[in-house]
Amino acid sequence: MRTARWWVSALLFCAASPASASLFVALEGDARGEYTDSDGADAEINSIGGSLRKVFADRRGDRVILYAQGEWVEDFSEGLLHQAYGEWKGPMGRWNLAAGRVLLPWGLRTAWSPDRMPYGSPYEWTRTLESDNGALVRGTLGIWDYGLALTQGYGMEDIEEFPGPGNLTGRLGMTPDVEGNFTLGLSFAAGTAYTSEHGHGMGDAMEEERTALALDCTWNAGRGTYRFEGGARETDGQWHGTLFGAADYALLPKLTLQAAGQVYEHGPSHLYSRVYGGVSVPLPWFTLRGGYEYEDAEIEDHRVVVQLYRLFSFVR
């Protein structure tokens, strides 16, 4: 509950800032019903949350940004503060300096949110931090974009001490074409990370000394969008590899086919894998997604899921 109060306070702070700046508001909801061999049938409000972005500008353009993003998850059982930071923007976006709880520059997460998809996130098994407390510098230089974060390593867990064990995360990306249809990125991380199976505070956080590398790419080709991320991480003297891919193909104007798959090396001779296939249909008040996912991990599991997703945004 302390985390929930924190992000609510951050949202109110942004909303109460001077009216001379632009305020961008986004609200989203994610409700799901599913059936699995292991757990049977279940239905829940997976997530209710939103974000506020306050932009202060001068005659040269945007200069200062205040941003907060949070949500309640799993039938409001826990509140999560994903981001809450202040950012100073440099000229032409060449550099931007942020401090607070920031999104870490890693892989596909820089431009995509897998947690909003009906299939399993590629970061659950790798226990990759989503966000952390500290400083972030990022920017764009021609075809290149970069991000480098020096943070505590606690992620969205409660802060135990200051400054904390320390974690360094970075990504260098490239968009070679003017249309932006193809992006390629190389990420790295080193230090200590407190993470749970879900990447945030769910009561089972573990401290890990780790080094990690990842290569990601996103390709928009005609009706399809294709994403890939592969990498490896070292913990306790052992390296573990992972491969993830996802595809969205617009078969009809209001029918998108979705597919995703992942293979993760859990130990010297253990491979976890899962594969998903489904559809996405935009309806007047929400997006309907659903499909089937097969997972072969500690146990073999079959899962059928139906998701109702809604994103609403406005500017004041």
N, C-alpha and C positions, 0 to 999 in steps of 0.2 A: 504493500500500500504506500510505502514511502516513495517508491519510484513513481507511482501514479500521481501523488500530490506534486512531485517535482515537475513532471511534464505539463500538468494542468497549469501550474504557476507560470511556466515558461510561455505557454500559449496566451495566457492572460496578459503577460508582460508585453508580448508583441502586439496584441490587440489594443493595448492602452497607450502605445507610443504615439507621438505627436501626429496629428492628422495631415501634416504637410507631405507625408510620404504615401506611396502606394501600398496597399495591403492585398496580398494574394492569399485566398483561402481555398483549401481542398479538403473534402470530407469523403471517406470511403467506408464501405461495409462489405463484409465477406461472410456469408452464411453457407454452411455445407451439410449435406447429408451423405452418409457413406455406409457401406457394408463391407466388412473384412472377415476372412476366415478366422483370424485370431481373436477379434473383439466383437464380432457380430454387428448389428445395426446401431447407428448412432447419428444424432443430428445436433448441431451446435452453431452458435454465432462464433465463427472462427476469429473474427477481428472487427472491431469498430474503432475508427481512429480518424486522424486528420493532420493537417499541417497549416501553419501560418508563416507567411513570408512578408516581411516589412522592408521596403526598399527606400532608402534616402538618396536623393540625387542632387547634383549641383549642375552648373552650366556645361560641364564636360561629360555628363552622363551619370549612371548609377555609381554610387560611391560606397555606401555602407548598407549591409544587409543583415537583418536579424531573422533567424529562422528557427522554428521548432516543429518537431514531428513526433507524435506519440500515438499509442493505441492501447485498447484493452483487448485481451485475447482469451480464447477458450471460455466462452460464456462469462466474460467479465471477471474471470478468476485472478487475473494479474494485469497490472498496468505496466507498460514499457515506454521508456523515453528513448526513442531511436536517435534523435538529433536535437540539439539546442545550442546554437552557437551564434557568435557575431563574426561578420566577415568584412574585411576591407578590400575593395576592388581596385586593382591597378589599372593603368591605361590599356585600352583595347583588349582586356582580358589576358594580358601576357603573364600577369601574376595576380593571385588573390590569396590573402592570408586570413585564415579562420582560427578561432579558439573557442573551445567548449567541448560539447559532445558532438563529434563529427563522424560522417560516413567515411570509412576507410577506403582508400583508392585501391580496389582489388577487383580484377577480373571483370566479369559481366555485370557485376553490381554497380559499376560506374554509370550505367545507362539503362538498367533493367532490374525489375524486382521479381525474383523467382518465387518469393513468399506469396504473391498474389495469384499464382498459378495453381490449378487443382492437383498437380503432381508434386512429388517430393522435391524439395530444394536440393540442388547439388552441394550445398554447404552444410547439410545436416551431418553427413558422415565425416567430412573433413574437419568439422568443428571450427570453421573459419569465422573470425570475428567480423561482425557487420559494422559496428561503430564502437568508438572508444573515446575517452576523455583526454584531450590534449590539444596540440596545434597541428594545423594542416596548411600547406602551401600548394597551390595548384594553378594551372594556367594553360594557355594555348599559344604556340609559336608556329605559325604556318600550318603545315600538315601534322605537326606534333602536338600532343597534349600530355601533360604530366601531373602527377600528384605525389606528395611525400608527407607522411604523417608521423609525428613523434608523440606517442600516447602512453597512458599508464599501463595498459594491458588488462584492465578489469572488464572491458567490454561494457555490457549492460548489467553487470553484477554490482552489488553494493561496494562502495569504495572503502577499503580497509585501512589504507594509510596513504600519505602523500610524500613523495610523488608516485610511489608505486614501483613495481618491478621493472616496467619499461618495455615498450614494443615499438618497432620501426616497420612501417608498411609503405610501399611505393608502387607506382605503376607508370610506365611509359607507353603511350599509345600513338598510333599513326592512322590517319585517314587520307589515303593517297589521292582519291578522286574528289572533284569539286562537289558532286551531288551527295557525297557522304554515304554511299551505298555499301562501302566496305570499311571496316575498322579492324585494327589488329593491336593487341596490347600484351605487354610483358609485365608481370607483377612479381613482387618479392616481399617477404616478411621475415623478421628475425627478432627474437626476444621471448618474453613470457606472456602467455595468454591464459586468462581464466574463462573457460567456456563450458557450456553444457551441451547436451545432445542437440538442442534446438538453437544454440548460439546466443542464448540469453538466460536470465535468471529463472530457472525452473527447479531449483533446489538440488541440482546434482552437478554443480560446477566443479571443474577440475583445473588445477594449475599445470600448465605444460610449457616446458622449454622447447621451442620449435624454430626450425628454419623451413621456409616454404617458397616455392617458385610456381608460377602458372603462366600459361599462354592462352589468350582468348581471342576470338574473332567473331564478328557479326557481319552477315552478308544479306543485303536486301536485293533480291533478284526477281523482278516481275511481281507476281502475286505472292511470293514467298519471302519469309524472313527466317534465316538459319543462324543458329548460335552454337558455338563450340567453346569448351574450356577444358584444358588438360594440364595436369601439373603433378607435383610431388612435394611431400613434406617430410621432415625428419624430426622424430621425437624419440627420446630414450635410445638413441643410437641406431634407430631403424628408419628406413625410408619407406613411404607408402605412396603409391601412384593412384591417380584418379583420372577418368575420362568422362565428359558429359557433353551431350548434344541435345538440341531442341529445335523443332521446326514448326512454323505456322504457315499454312498455305490457304489462301482465300479461294476456295473452290467456286463459291457463288458470292454475290455482293453481301449477303447476310448469312454466310456459312463458311466458317474457317475450320480446317482440319488441323489438329494439334498432335504432335508426337514428341516424346522425350525419352532419353535413356541415359543410364549411368553405370559405370563399372568402377569399383573402388577396391584397392588392395588393402585388406584389413590386417593381414599378418603375412608371415613368410609363405604360407600356402593357402590363404583364405581370400576368396574374391566375393565381394558383395555386388549384386547387380539388381537393376530394376528397369522396367520398360513401361511406357504409358502410351495410350492412343485414345483420342477423344475428339470432341467438336466444341466450337464456341459459336454462339448465336446471339447477336445483339437484339434485344427487345426494347420496347419503349421506355421501361423504367429500370432495367438492369440488364446485365450480360449473363446469359445462361451458358455454363460450361459443364461438361461431364464426360466421363470416360472410364476406362479400365486400366488398372496398374497392377503389374506383377512384380513382386519383390522376392529376391532370394538372398537373405542375410542370415541372422542368427536362426531364423525360422523361415520357411517358405510361406508366402502370404499372397492372397488375391484380394484386390480392393476395387470396388465400384464406387464412384463419387459423383455427386451432383452439386454444383456450386452456383450460387446467386451472388453476383458481384456488381457493385454500384460505385461509381466515382463522380463526385459533384464538385465543381470549382467555380469561383467567381472572383472578380477584382473590385475593390472599393477604393 
